Amino acid sequence: MNADDVRTLLRKEVDREGGQRAWARKHRVSAMYVSYVLSGEREPGDSILKPLGLERIVSYRKRSVAT
């Protein structure tokens, strides 16, 4: 899942809750922050991810070197 997938899920939950303000109030985050995440201006943090049942996982891998 990537940030766009999270935004899609957040949009569905916001719509189900009746709007950004209602969702934000229910989950104790600012409506402006929800708006920023939905517009792609900010990445979703824990205060957005947790109510969606998600967690951030970061991974690294070795790059292949072209010869």
C-alpha positions in Angstrom: 0.0 0.0 0.0 1.3 3.5 -0.8 0.4 7.0 0.2 -2.1 7.3 -2.7 -3.9 4.1 -1.4 -4.0 5.6 2.1 -5.6 8.8 0.6 -8.2 6.7 -1.2 -9.0 4.9 2.0 -9.1 8.1 4.0 -11.4 9.7 1.4 -13.9 6.8 1.7 -13.8 7.0 5.5 -14.2 10.8 5.4 -17.2 10.5 3.0 -18.7 7.7 5.2 -18.3 9.9 8.3 -20.0 12.9 6.6 -17.1 15.1 5.7 -13.6 16.1 6.7 -14.6 18.1 9.8 -16.7 15.2 11.1 -13.9 12.7 10.6 -11.3 15.0 12.1 -13.4 15.7 15.1 -14.1 12.0 15.7 -10.4 11.2 15.5 -9.1 14.3 17.3 -7.0 15.7 14.4 -7.4 19.0 12.7 -9.6 19.3 9.7 -6.9 21.2 8.0 -4.4 18.3 8.5 -7.0 15.9 7.0 -7.4 18.3 4.0 -3.6 18.5 3.5 -3.3 14.7 3.5 -6.1 14.3 1.1 -4.7 16.9 -1.3 -1.2 15.3 -1.1 0.4 18.3 0.5 1.3 16.2 3.6 2.1 12.6 4.1 -0.3 10.7 6.4 1.1 10.4 9.9 0.1 8.2 12.8 -2.9 10.3 13.7 -4.3 9.5 10.3 -3.0 6.0 9.9 -4.0 4.6 13.3 -7.8 5.3 12.9 -7.6 3.7 9.5 -6.0 0.6 11.1 -2.7 1.1 9.3 0.9 1.5 10.3 3.9 2.9 8.4 6.5 0.3 7.4 9.8 1.5 6.0 12.0 -0.9 4.1 15.4 -0.7 2.4 17.1 -2.9 -0.1 20.4 -3.0 -1.8 20.5 -1.4 -5.2 21.8 -3.4 -8.0 24.8 -1.9 -9.6 24.9 -1.8 -13.4 28.1 -3.2 -14.8 
